[in-house]
Amino acid sequence: MNVDALVLALVAVADMALIVHLRHRRNRRVRQDRMMGSLRLALYWANREYRKRETYSMSHTHSEAQAS
């Protein structure tokens, strides 16, 4: 067996392993970024709904106080 061919084969296998590892790392980061974006959006909407309820209840209380 040719030594040069064996070295090239080992380098190719190591290169493929590195490519697979980096791709997995990138995919994990992309998934985490998507998850964080979804969580931020959910928090934004939850806080928005909370603020709406809070302003409604405050204005509702204010109008009751004026009516009395």
All heavy atoms as a GROMACS GRO file, in nm:
protein
  560
    1MET      N    1   0.085  -0.118   0.000
    1MET     CA    2   0.000   0.000   0.000
    1MET      C    3   0.090   0.124   0.000
    1MET      O    4   0.192   0.128   0.068
    1MET     CB    5  -0.092   0.000   0.122
    1MET     CG    6  -0.180   0.118   0.119
    1MET     SD    7  -0.325   0.137   0.221
    1MET     CE    8  -0.332   0.020   0.342
    2ASN      N    9   0.048   0.221  -0.073
    2ASN     CA   10   0.123   0.345  -0.088
    2ASN      C   11   0.103   0.432   0.038
    2ASN      O   12  -0.009   0.457   0.082
    2ASN     CB   13   0.074   0.418  -0.213
    2ASN     CG   14   0.164   0.532  -0.251
    2ASN    OD1   15   0.258   0.564  -0.180
    2ASN    ND2   16   0.135   0.592  -0.365
    3VAL      N   17   0.212   0.476   0.096
    3VAL     CA   18   0.208   0.558   0.217
    3VAL      C   19   0.143   0.693   0.189
    3VAL      O   20   0.065   0.744   0.272
    3VAL     CB   21   0.351   0.576   0.275
    3VAL    CG1   22   0.348   0.667   0.397
    3VAL    CG2   23   0.412   0.442   0.311
    4ASP      N   24   0.171   0.751   0.075
    4ASP     CA   25   0.112   0.881   0.040
    4ASP      C   26  -0.041   0.871   0.032
    4ASP      O   27  -0.112   0.960   0.080
    4ASP     CB   28   0.167   0.931  -0.093
    4ASP     CG   29   0.315   0.970  -0.085
    4ASP    OD1   30   0.359   1.003   0.027
    4ASP    OD2   31   0.381   0.967  -0.190
    5ALA      N   32  -0.089   0.764  -0.025
    5ALA     CA   33  -0.234   0.745  -0.035
    5ALA      C   34  -0.296   0.728   0.104
    5ALA      O   35  -0.405   0.782   0.131
    5ALA     CB   36  -0.266   0.624  -0.122
    6LEU      N   37  -0.228   0.659   0.191
    6LEU     CA   38  -0.278   0.640   0.328
    6LEU      C   39  -0.284   0.774   0.401
    6LEU      O   40  -0.383   0.805   0.469
    6LEU     CB   41  -0.189   0.541   0.403
    6LEU     CG   42  -0.230   0.508   0.545
    6LEU    CD1   43  -0.367   0.441   0.546
    6LEU    CD2   44  -0.125   0.420   0.611
    7VAL      N   45  -0.180   0.855   0.389
    7VAL     CA   46  -0.177   0.987   0.453
    7VAL      C   47  -0.288   1.075   0.396
    7VAL      O   48  -0.360   1.143   0.471
    7VAL     CB   49  -0.039   1.054   0.436
    7VAL    CG1   50  -0.042   1.200   0.479
    7VAL    CG2   51   0.066   0.978   0.514
    8LEU      N   52  -0.305   1.075   0.266
    8LEU     CA   53  -0.412   1.154   0.206
    8LEU      C   54  -0.550   1.107   0.252
    8LEU      O   55  -0.640   1.188   0.276
    8LEU     CB   56  -0.402   1.150   0.053
    8LEU     CG   57  -0.292   1.234  -0.009
    8LEU    CD1   58  -0.286   1.211  -0.160
    8LEU    CD2   59  -0.314   1.381   0.020
    9ALA      N   60  -0.568   0.977   0.265
    9ALA     CA   61  -0.696   0.924   0.312
    9ALA      C   62  -0.722   0.967   0.456
    9ALA      O   63  -0.835   1.006   0.490
    9ALA     CB   64  -0.696   0.772   0.300
   10LEU      N   65  -0.618   0.962   0.542
   10LEU     CA   66  -0.635   1.005   0.681
   10LEU      C   67  -0.666   1.155   0.689
   10LEU      O   68  -0.750   1.198   0.768
   10LEU     CB   69  -0.510   0.972   0.762
   10LEU     CG   70  -0.488   0.824   0.791
   10LEU    CD1   71  -0.354   0.803   0.860
   10LEU    CD2   72  -0.601   0.769   0.876
   11VAL      N   73  -0.600   1.235   0.606
   11VAL     CA   74  -0.627   1.379   0.603
   11VAL      C   75  -0.770   1.404   0.556
   11VAL      O   76  -0.841   1.490   0.610
   11VAL     CB   77  -0.524   1.452   0.514
   11VAL    CG1   78  -0.567   1.595   0.488
   11VAL    CG2   79  -0.387   1.449   0.579
   12ALA      N   80  -0.815   1.330   0.457
   12ALA     CA   81  -0.952   1.347   0.407
   12ALA      C   82  -1.054   1.310   0.514
   12ALA      O   83  -1.155   1.380   0.532
   12ALA     CB   84  -0.973   1.262   0.282
   13VAL      N   85  -1.029   1.203   0.587
   13VAL     CA   86  -1.122   1.163   0.694
   13VAL      C   87  -1.124   1.268   0.805
   13VAL      O   88  -1.231   1.306   0.855
   13VAL     CB   89  -1.084   1.023   0.750
   13VAL    CG1   90  -1.159   0.993   0.878
   13VAL    CG2   91  -1.109   0.916   0.645
   14ALA      N   92  -1.006   1.318   0.842
   14ALA     CA   93  -1.000   1.422   0.945
   14ALA      C   94  -1.071   1.549   0.898
   14ALA      O   95  -1.142   1.615   0.976
   14ALA     CB   96  -0.855   1.452   0.980
   15ASP      N   97  -1.055   1.584   0.772
   15ASP     CA   98  -1.121   1.701   0.715
   15ASP      C   99  -1.273   1.687   0.718
   15ASP      O  100  -1.345   1.779   0.757
   15ASP     CB  101  -1.071   1.722   0.572
   15ASP     CG  102  -1.108   1.858   0.517
   15ASP    OD1  103  -1.120   1.953   0.596
   15ASP    OD2  104  -1.124   1.869   0.393
   16MET      N  105  -1.321   1.570   0.681
   16MET     CA  106  -1.466   1.545   0.684
   16MET      C  107  -1.519   1.551   0.828
   16MET      O  108  -1.628   1.605   0.853
   16MET     CB  109  -1.499   1.410   0.621
   16MET     CG  110  -1.485   1.407   0.471
   16MET     SD  111  -1.591   1.527   0.388
   16MET     CE  112  -1.750   1.459   0.424
   17ALA      N  113  -1.443   1.495   0.921
   17ALA     CA  114  -1.486   1.499   1.062
   17ALA      C  115  -1.494   1.643   1.111
   17ALA      O  116  -1.588   1.681   1.183
   17ALA     CB  117  -1.391   1.418   1.148
   18LEU      N  118  -1.397   1.725   1.072
   18LEU     CA  119  -1.398   1.867   1.111
   18LEU      C  120  -1.518   1.939   1.050
   18LEU      O  121  -1.585   2.018   1.116
   18LEU     CB  122  -1.268   1.934   1.071
   18LEU     CG  123  -1.257   2.083   1.104
   18LEU    CD1  124  -1.260   2.103   1.255
   18LEU    CD2  125  -1.130   2.141   1.044
   19ILE      N  126  -1.544   1.913   0.924
   19ILE     CA  127  -1.658   1.977   0.857
   19ILE      C  128  -1.789   1.939   0.926
   19ILE      O  129  -1.874   2.024   0.952
   19ILE     CB  130  -1.661   1.939   0.707
   19ILE    CG1  131  -1.546   2.008   0.634
   19ILE    CG2  132  -1.795   1.975   0.644
   19ILE    CD1  133  -1.526   1.959   0.492
   20VAL      N  134  -1.805   1.810   0.958
   20VAL     CA  135  -1.927   1.765   1.026
   20VAL      C  136  -1.939   1.831   1.163
   20VAL      O  137  -2.046   1.878   1.202
   20VAL     CB  138  -1.927   1.611   1.038
   20VAL    CG1  139  -2.035   1.563   1.133
   20VAL    CG2  140  -1.945   1.548   0.901
   21HIS      N  141  -1.828   1.837   1.237
   21HIS     CA  142  -1.830   1.899   1.370
   21HIS      C  143  -1.870   2.046   1.361
   21HIS      O  144  -1.955   2.093   1.438
   21HIS     CB  145  -1.692   1.885   1.435
   21HIS     CG  146  -1.677   1.962   1.561
   21HIS    ND1  147  -1.741   1.925   1.678
   21HIS    CD2  148  -1.609   2.076   1.589
   21HIS    CE1  149  -1.711   2.013   1.772
   21HIS    NE2  150  -1.631   2.105   1.720
   22LEU      N  151  -1.810   2.120   1.268
   22LEU     CA  152  -1.840   2.262   1.255
   22LEU      C  153  -1.984   2.284   1.210
   22LEU      O  154  -2.051   2.378   1.255
   22LEU     CB  155  -1.743   2.328   1.157
   22LEU     CG  156  -1.598   2.338   1.205
   22LEU    CD1  157  -1.511   2.394   1.096
   22LEU    CD2  158  -1.588   2.420   1.332
   23ARG      N  159  -2.034   2.198   1.125
   23ARG     CA  160  -2.172   2.210   1.078
   23ARG      C  161  -2.270   2.186   1.193
   23ARG      O  162  -2.370   2.257   1.208
   23ARG     CB  163  -2.198   2.113   0.964
   23ARG     CG  164  -2.325   2.144   0.891
   23ARG     CD  165  -2.335   2.063   0.766
   23ARG     NE  166  -2.257   2.130   0.661
   23ARG     CZ  167  -2.251   2.088   0.538
   23ARG    NH1  168  -2.314   1.978   0.502
   23ARG    NH2  169  -2.181   2.153   0.449
   24HIS      N  170  -2.240   2.086   1.277
   24HIS     CA  171  -2.326   2.060   1.394
   24HIS      C  172  -2.326   2.180   1.488
   24HIS      O  173  -2.430   2.218   1.543
   24HIS     CB  174  -2.281   1.935   1.468
   24HIS     CG  175  -2.324   1.808   1.404
   24HIS    ND1  176  -2.455   1.766   1.403
   24HIS    CD2  177  -2.254   1.712   1.338
   24HIS    CE1  178  -2.463   1.652   1.340
   24HIS    NE2  179  -2.343   1.616   1.298
   25ARG      N  180  -2.206   2.237   1.509
   25ARG     CA  181  -2.197   2.353   1.597
   25ARG      C  182  -2.278   2.470   1.543
   25ARG      O  183  -2.350   2.537   1.618
   25ARG     CB  184  -2.051   2.395   1.608
   25ARG     CG  185  -1.996   2.384   1.748
   25ARG     CD  186  -1.850   2.416   1.754
   25ARG     NE  187  -1.828   2.560   1.746
   25ARG     CZ  188  -1.707   2.613   1.745
   25ARG    NH1  189  -1.602   2.538   1.748
   25ARG    NH2  190  -1.693   2.743   1.740
   26ARG      N  191  -2.267   2.493   1.412
   26ARG     CA  192  -2.341   2.603   1.351
   26ARG      C  193  -2.491   2.580   1.359
   26ARG      O  194  -2.568   2.671   1.392
   26ARG     CB  195  -2.299   2.620   1.205
   26ARG     CG  196  -2.369   2.735   1.137
   26ARG     CD  197  -2.329   2.747   0.990
   26ARG     NE  198  -2.397   2.857   0.928
   26ARG     CZ  199  -2.522   2.851   0.883
   26ARG    NH1  200  -2.592   2.740   0.894
   26ARG    NH2  201  -2.578   2.956   0.827
   27ASN      N  202  -2.534   2.457   1.331
   27ASN     CA  203  -2.678   2.426   1.338
   27ASN      C  204  -2.731   2.444   1.480
   27ASN      O  205  -2.843   2.491   1.498
   27ASN     CB  206  -2.704   2.284   1.288
   27ASN     CG  207  -2.686   2.272   1.138
   27ASN    OD1  208  -2.688   2.371   1.067
   27ASN    ND2  209  -2.668   2.150   1.091
   28ARG      N  210  -2.651   2.406   1.579
   28ARG     CA  211  -2.694   2.423   1.718
   28ARG      C  212  -2.709   2.571   1.750
   28ARG      O  213  -2.807   2.613   1.814
   28ARG     CB  214  -2.591   2.358   1.812
   28ARG     CG  215  -2.637   2.357   1.955
   28ARG     CD  216  -2.540   2.288   2.051
   28ARG     NE  217  -2.450   2.196   1.989
   28ARG     CZ  218  -2.317   2.198   2.005
   28ARG    NH1  219  -2.261   2.288   2.082
   28ARG    NH2  220  -2.240   2.108   1.947
   29ARG      N  221  -2.612   2.653   1.703
   29ARG     CA  222  -2.620   2.797   1.727
   29ARG      C  223  -2.742   2.859   1.658
   29ARG      O  224  -2.811   2.944   1.715
   29ARG     CB  225  -2.492   2.865   1.679
   29ARG     CG  226  -2.481   3.009   1.728
   29ARG     CD  227  -2.358   3.078   1.674
   29ARG     NE  228  -2.379   3.110   1.534
   29ARG     CZ  229  -2.298   3.077   1.435
   29ARG    NH1  230  -2.189   3.010   1.460
   29ARG    NH2  231  -2.325   3.110   1.311
   30VAL      N  232  -2.770   2.814   1.536
   30VAL     CA  233  -2.886   2.865   1.463
   30VAL      C  234  -3.015   2.828   1.537
   30VAL      O  235  -3.105   2.912   1.551
   30VAL     CB  236  -2.887   2.811   1.318
   30VAL    CG1  237  -3.020   2.837   1.251
   30VAL    CG2  238  -2.775   2.873   1.238
   31ARG      N  239  -3.024   2.705   1.586
   31ARG     CA  240  -3.143   2.664   1.663
   31ARG      C  241  -3.158   2.747   1.789
   31ARG      O  242  -3.269   2.789   1.825
   31ARG     CB  243  -3.133   2.516   1.700
   31ARG     CG  244  -3.178   2.422   1.593
   31ARG     CD  245  -3.202   2.281   1.646
   31ARG     NE  246  -3.098   2.233   1.734
   31ARG     CZ  247  -2.993   2.159   1.698
   31ARG    NH1  248  -2.978   2.126   1.572
   31ARG    NH2  249  -2.905   2.119   1.786
   32GLN      N  250  -3.045   2.772   1.859
   32GLN     CA  251  -3.052   2.853   1.980
   32GLN      C  252  -3.095   2.996   1.948
   32GLN      O  253  -3.173   3.055   2.023
   32GLN     CB  254  -2.917   2.853   2.050
   32GLN     CG  255  -2.884   2.723   2.120
   32GLN     CD  256  -2.743   2.721   2.177
   32GLN    OE1  257  -2.660   2.805   2.144
   32GLN    NE2  258  -2.717   2.624   2.260
   33ASP      N  259  -3.044   3.050   1.838
   33ASP     CA  260  -3.085   3.186   1.798
   33ASP      C  261  -3.233   3.193   1.767
   33ASP      O  262  -3.303   3.288   1.805
   33ASP     CB  263  -3.004   3.234   1.678
   33ASP     CG  264  -2.859   3.265   1.712
   33ASP    OD1  265  -2.828   3.278   1.832
   33ASP    OD2  266  -2.778   3.276   1.618
   34ARG      N  267  -3.284   3.091   1.696
   34ARG     CA  268  -3.428   3.087   1.667
   34ARG      C  269  -3.509   3.078   1.796
   34ARG      O  270  -3.612   3.144   1.810
   34ARG     CB  271  -3.460   2.966   1.580
   34ARG     CG  272  -3.435   2.988   1.436
   34ARG     CD  273  -3.496   2.875   1.354
   34ARG     NE  274  -3.427   2.863   1.227
   34ARG     CZ  275  -3.384   2.751   1.175
   34ARG    NH1  276  -3.402   2.638   1.237
   34ARG    NH2  277  -3.323   2.750   1.060
   35MET      N  278  -3.463   2.993   1.889
   35MET     CA  279  -3.536   2.977   2.014
   35MET      C  280  -3.537   3.108   2.093
   35MET      O  281  -3.640   3.148   2.148
   35MET     CB  282  -3.474   2.866   2.097
   35MET     CG  283  -3.557   2.827   2.218
   35MET     SD  284  -3.483   2.696   2.316
   35MET     CE  285  -3.468   2.567   2.196
   36MET      N  286  -3.423   3.175   2.099
   36MET     CA  287  -3.417   3.302   2.170
   36MET      C  288  -3.507   3.406   2.104
   36MET      O  289  -3.573   3.485   2.172
   36MET     CB  290  -3.273   3.355   2.176
   36MET     CG  291  -3.186   3.282   2.276
   36MET     SD  292  -3.251   3.292   2.445
   36MET     CE  293  -3.229   3.464   2.480
   37GLY      N  294  -3.510   3.407   1.972
   37GLY     CA  295  -3.599   3.500   1.901
   37GLY      C  296  -3.744   3.472   1.933
   37GLY      O  297  -3.823   3.564   1.957
   38SER      N  298  -3.781   3.345   1.938
   38SER     CA  299  -3.918   3.308   1.972
   38SER      C  300  -3.952   3.348   2.114
   38SER      O  301  -4.062   3.398   2.142
   38SER     CB  302  -3.938   3.158   1.955
   38SER     OG  303  -3.922   3.120   1.821
   39LEU      N  304  -3.858   3.325   2.206
   39LEU     CA  305  -3.882   3.364   2.346
   39LEU      C  306  -3.895   3.515   2.359
   39LEU      O  307  -3.981   3.564   2.433
   39LEU     CB  308  -3.769   3.312   2.434
   39LEU     CG  309  -3.767   3.162   2.457
   39LEU    CD1  310  -3.640   3.121   2.531
   39LEU    CD2  311  -3.890   3.118   2.535
   40ARG      N  312  -3.810   3.589   2.288
   40ARG     CA  313  -3.820   3.736   2.294
   40ARG      C  314  -3.954   3.783   2.241
   40ARG      O  315  -4.017   3.872   2.298
   40ARG     CB  316  -3.707   3.799   2.213
   40ARG     CG  317  -3.576   3.799   2.282
   40ARG     CD  318  -3.474   3.881   2.203
   40ARG     NE  319  -3.343   3.869   2.264
   40ARG     CZ  320  -3.239   3.810   2.206
   40ARG    NH1  321  -3.250   3.763   2.083
   40ARG    NH2  322  -3.124   3.802   2.267
   41LEU      N  323  -3.998   3.724   2.132
   41LEU     CA  324  -4.126   3.761   2.073
   41LEU      C  325  -4.241   3.727   2.168
   41LEU      O  326  -4.333   3.806   2.188
   41LEU     CB  327  -4.146   3.691   1.939
   41LEU     CG  328  -4.266   3.734   1.856
   41LEU    CD1  329  -4.256   3.882   1.822
   41LEU    CD2  330  -4.274   3.650   1.731
   42ALA      N  331  -4.234   3.610   2.231
   42ALA     CA  332  -4.338   3.570   2.326
   42ALA      C  333  -4.341   3.665   2.445
   42ALA      O  334  -4.449   3.706   2.491
   42ALA     CB  335  -4.315   3.427   2.373
   43LEU      N  336  -4.224   3.703   2.495
   43LEU     CA  337  -4.220   3.798   2.607
   43LEU      C  338  -4.272   3.935   2.566
   43LEU      O  339  -4.343   4.001   2.642
   43LEU     CB  340  -4.077   3.811   2.661
   43LEU     CG  341  -4.029   3.695   2.745
   43LEU    CD1  342  -3.881   3.711   2.775
   43LEU    CD2  343  -4.108   3.687   2.874
   44TYR      N  344  -4.239   3.977   2.445
   44TYR     CA  345  -4.289   4.105   2.395
   44TYR      C  346  -4.442   4.105   2.393
   44TYR      O  347  -4.506   4.198   2.441
   44TYR     CB  348  -4.232   4.132   2.255
   44TYR     CG  349  -4.298   4.248   2.186
   44TYR    CD1  350  -4.266   4.378   2.219
   44TYR    CD2  351  -4.396   4.227   2.088
   44TYR    CE1  352  -4.327   4.485   2.156
   44TYR    CE2  353  -4.458   4.334   2.025
   44TYR     CZ  354  -4.423   4.462   2.060
   44TYR     OH  355  -4.485   4.567   1.998
   45TRP      N  356  -4.500   3.999   2.336
   45TRP     CA  357  -4.646   3.993   2.327
   45TRP      C  358  -4.710   3.979   2.464
   45TRP      O  359  -4.815   4.038   2.492
   45TRP     CB  360  -4.690   3.880   2.235
   45TRP     CG  361  -4.673   3.916   2.092
   45TRP    CD1  362  -4.578   3.871   2.007
   45TRP    CD2  363  -4.752   4.010   2.017
   45TRP    NE1  364  -4.592   3.930   1.884
   45TRP    CE2  365  -4.698   4.016   1.887
   45TRP    CE3  366  -4.861   4.089   2.047
   45TRP    CZ2  367  -4.751   4.097   1.788
   45TRP    CZ3  368  -4.914   4.170   1.948
   45TRP    CH2  369  -4.859   4.173   1.821
   46ALA      N  370  -4.648   3.901   2.553
   46ALA     CA  371  -4.703   3.886   2.688
   46ALA      C  372  -4.700   4.018   2.762
   46ALA      O  373  -4.798   4.056   2.827
   46ALA     CB  374  -4.624   3.780   2.764
   47ASN      N  375  -4.590   4.091   2.752
   47ASN     CA  376  -4.580   4.221   2.819
   47ASN      C  377  -4.675   4.322   2.756
   47ASN      O  378  -4.732   4.406   2.825
   47ASN     CB  379  -4.436   4.273   2.814
   47ASN     CG  380  -4.347   4.196   2.907
   47ASN    OD1  381  -4.392   4.140   3.005
   47ASN    ND2  382  -4.220   4.192   2.874
   48ARG      N  383  -4.693   4.313   2.626
   48ARG     CA  384  -4.784   4.404   2.557
   48ARG      C  385  -4.927   4.381   2.605
   48ARG      O  386  -4.999   4.476   2.635
   48ARG     CB  387  -4.773   4.380   2.407
   48ARG     CG  388  -4.852   4.474   2.324
   48ARG     CD  389  -4.818   4.454   2.178
   48ARG     NE  390  -4.893   4.545   2.096
   48ARG     CZ  391  -4.990   4.507   2.014
   48ARG    NH1  392  -5.018   4.381   1.999
   48ARG    NH2  393  -5.056   4.596   1.943
   49GLU      N  394  -4.966   4.254   2.614
   49GLU     CA  395  -5.101   4.223   2.663
   49GLU      C  396  -5.116   4.266   2.808
   49GLU      O  397  -5.219   4.317   2.848
   49GLU     CB  398  -5.128   4.072   2.649
   49GLU     CG  399  -5.140   4.025   2.507
   49GLU     CD  400  -5.258   4.089   2.435
   49GLU    OE1  401  -5.364   4.103   2.498
   49GLU    OE2  402  -5.241   4.125   2.317
   50TYR      N  403  -5.012   4.247   2.888
   50TYR     CA  404  -5.018   4.286   3.030
   50TYR      C  405  -5.034   4.437   3.042
   50TYR      O  406  -5.116   4.484   3.120
   50TYR     CB  407  -4.891   4.240   3.102
   50TYR     CG  408  -4.888   4.282   3.246
   50TYR    CD1  409  -4.967   4.217   3.341
   50TYR    CD2  410  -4.808   4.387   3.289
   50TYR    CE1  411  -4.966   4.256   3.472
   50TYR    CE2  412  -4.805   4.426   3.420
   50TYR     CZ  413  -4.885   4.361   3.512
   50TYR     OH  414  -4.885   4.400   3.643
   51ARG      N  415  -4.959   4.513   2.960
   51ARG     CA  416  -4.970   4.659   2.965
   51ARG      C  417  -5.110   4.704   2.923
   51ARG      O  418  -5.165   4.797   2.979
   51ARG     CB  419  -4.865   4.724   2.877
   51ARG     CG  420  -4.733   4.737   2.949
   51ARG     CD  421  -4.634   4.817   2.867
   51ARG     NE  422  -4.532   4.723   2.824
   51ARG     CZ  423  -4.495   4.702   2.699
   51ARG    NH1  424  -4.546   4.771   2.603
   51ARG    NH2  425  -4.404   4.613   2.669
   52LYS      N  426  -5.167   4.637   2.823
   52LYS     CA  427  -5.302   4.674   2.779
   52LYS      C  428  -5.402   4.652   2.892
   52LYS      O  429  -5.486   4.736   2.919
   52LYS     CB  430  -5.343   4.588   2.659
   52LYS     CG  431  -5.298   4.640   2.528
   52LYS     CD  432  -5.357   4.553   2.418
   52LYS     CE  433  -5.316   4.600   2.282
   52LYS     NZ  434  -5.370   4.513   2.177
   53ARG      N  435  -5.392   4.536   2.958
   53ARG     CA  436  -5.485   4.508   3.069
   53ARG      C  437  -5.466   4.607   3.182
   53ARG      O  438  -5.561   4.653   3.242
   53ARG     CB  439  -5.463   4.365   3.121
   53ARG     CG  440  -5.531   4.262   3.035
   53ARG     CD  441  -5.516   4.125   3.095
   53ARG     NE  442  -5.393   4.069   3.038
   53ARG     CZ  443  -5.304   3.999   3.103
   53ARG    NH1  444  -5.321   3.972   3.229
   53ARG    NH2  445  -5.196   3.953   3.044
   54GLU      N  446  -5.340   4.642   3.209
   54GLU     CA  447  -5.311   4.733   3.318
   54GLU      C  448  -5.368   4.872   3.290
   54GLU      O  449  -5.431   4.932   3.375
   54GLU     CB  450  -5.160   4.741   3.338
   54GLU     CG  451  -5.118   4.815   3.462
   54GLU     CD  452  -4.970   4.808   3.482
   54GLU    OE1  453  -4.900   4.892   3.422
   54GLU    OE2  454  -4.924   4.719   3.554
   55THR      N  455  -5.350   4.922   3.168
   55THR     CA  456  -5.403   5.054   3.135
   55THR      C  457  -5.555   5.051   3.132
   55THR      O  458  -5.620   5.146   3.173
   55THR     CB  459  -5.350   5.104   3.000
   55THR    OG1  460  -5.378   5.008   2.900
   55THR    CG2  461  -5.200   5.129   3.005
   56TYR      N  462  -5.614   4.939   3.088
   56TYR     CA  463  -5.759   4.929   3.087
   56TYR      C  464  -5.812   4.932   3.229
   56TYR      O  465  -5.905   5.004   3.260
   56TYR     CB  466  -5.804   4.800   3.016
   56TYR     CG  467  -5.952   4.777   3.027
   56TYR    CD1  468  -6.041   4.855   2.953
   56TYR    CD2  469  -6.004   4.683   3.115
   56TYR    CE1  470  -6.177   4.836   2.964
   56TYR    CE2  471  -6.139   4.664   3.127
   56TYR     CZ  472  -6.226   4.740   3.051
   56TYR     OH  473  -6.361   4.723   3.063
   57SER      N  474  -5.751   4.855   3.317
   57SER     CA  475  -5.801   4.850   3.453
   57SER      C  476  -5.782   4.984   3.523
   57SER      O  477  -5.866   5.026   3.600
   57SER     CB  478  -5.732   4.738   3.532
   57SER     OG  479  -5.595   4.764   3.544
   58MET      N  480  -5.672   5.055   3.494
   58MET     CA  481  -5.650   5.185   3.555
   58MET      C  482  -5.752   5.286   3.502
   58MET      O  483  -5.809   5.362   3.578
   58MET     CB  484  -5.509   5.234   3.525
   58MET     CG  485  -5.403   5.149   3.593
   58MET     SD  486  -5.423   5.151   3.770
   58MET     CE  487  -5.290   5.257   3.811
   59SER      N  488  -5.778   5.286   3.372
   59SER     CA  489  -5.874   5.381   3.318
   59SER      C  490  -6.015   5.346   3.365
   59SER      O  491  -6.098   5.433   3.388
   59SER     CB  492  -5.867   5.382   3.165
   59SER     OG  493  -5.905   5.257   3.114
   60HIS      N  494  -6.042   5.217   3.380
   60HIS     CA  495  -6.172   5.173   3.428
   60HIS      C  496  -6.192   5.221   3.573
   60HIS      O  497  -6.297   5.271   3.609
   60HIS     CB  498  -6.181   5.020   3.420
   60HIS     CG  499  -6.315   4.966   3.455
   60HIS    ND1  500  -6.426   4.990   3.378
   60HIS    CD2  501  -6.357   4.891   3.560
   60HIS    CE1  502  -6.531   4.931   3.433
   60HIS    NE2  503  -6.490   4.869   3.543
   61THR      N  504  -6.090   5.211   3.655
   61THR     CA  505  -6.097   5.256   3.794
   61THR      C  506  -6.114   5.407   3.798
   61THR      O  507  -6.193   5.459   3.877
   61THR     CB  508  -5.967   5.217   3.869
   61THR    OG1  509  -5.948   5.077   3.854
   61THR    CG2  510  -5.975   5.250   4.015
   62HIS      N  511  -6.045   5.477   3.711
   62HIS     CA  512  -6.053   5.623   3.708
   62HIS      C  513  -6.194   5.669   3.672
   62HIS      O  514  -6.249   5.759   3.734
   62HIS     CB  515  -5.951   5.677   3.608
   62HIS     CG  516  -5.948   5.827   3.600
   62HIS    ND1  517  -5.905   5.905   3.703
   62HIS    CD2  518  -5.985   5.912   3.499
   62HIS    CE1  519  -5.916   6.032   3.668
   62HIS    NE2  520  -5.963   6.038   3.544
   63SER      N  521  -6.257   5.603   3.575
   63SER     CA  522  -6.392   5.643   3.534
   63SER      C  523  -6.493   5.609   3.644
   63SER      O  524  -6.589   5.682   3.662
   63SER     CB  525  -6.430   5.577   3.403
   63SER     OG  526  -6.434   5.437   3.417
   64GLU      N  527  -6.469   5.502   3.719
   64GLU     CA  528  -6.561   5.469   3.831
   64GLU      C  529  -6.551   5.574   3.939
   64GLU      O  530  -6.650   5.612   4.000
   64GLU     CB  531  -6.527   5.333   3.888
   64GLU     CG  532  -6.580   5.217   3.808
   64GLU     CD  533  -6.546   5.084   3.874
   64GLU    OE1  534  -6.477   5.084   3.979
   64GLU    OE2  535  -6.588   4.982   3.820
   65ALA      N  536  -6.428   5.623   3.964
   65ALA     CA  537  -6.408   5.723   4.071
   65ALA      C  538  -6.478   5.854   4.032
   65ALA      O  539  -6.534   5.922   4.116
   65ALA     CB  540  -6.259   5.746   4.093
   66GLN      N  541  -6.477   5.891   3.906
   66GLN     CA  542  -6.542   6.014   3.862
   66GLN      C  543  -6.693   6.000   3.868
   66GLN      O  544  -6.764   6.097   3.897
   66GLN     CB  545  -6.500   6.048   3.720
   66GLN     CG  546  -6.360   6.103   3.711
   66GLN     CD  547  -6.323   6.139   3.568
   66GLN    OE1  548  -6.393   6.099   3.475
   66GLN    NE2  549  -6.214   6.214   3.553
   67ALA      N  550  -6.747   5.882   3.842
   67ALA     CA  551  -6.891   5.861   3.841
   67ALA      C  552  -6.949   5.866   3.981
   67ALA      O  553  -7.064   5.902   4.001
   67ALA     CB  554  -6.923   5.727   3.774
   68SER      N  555  -6.870   5.832   4.082
   68SER     CA  556  -6.921   5.827   4.220
   68SER      C  557  -6.935   5.963   4.282
   68SER      O  558  -6.890   6.061   4.251
   68SER     CB  559  -6.828   5.745   4.308
   68SER     OG  560  -6.823   5.613   4.260
   0.00000   0.00000   0.00000
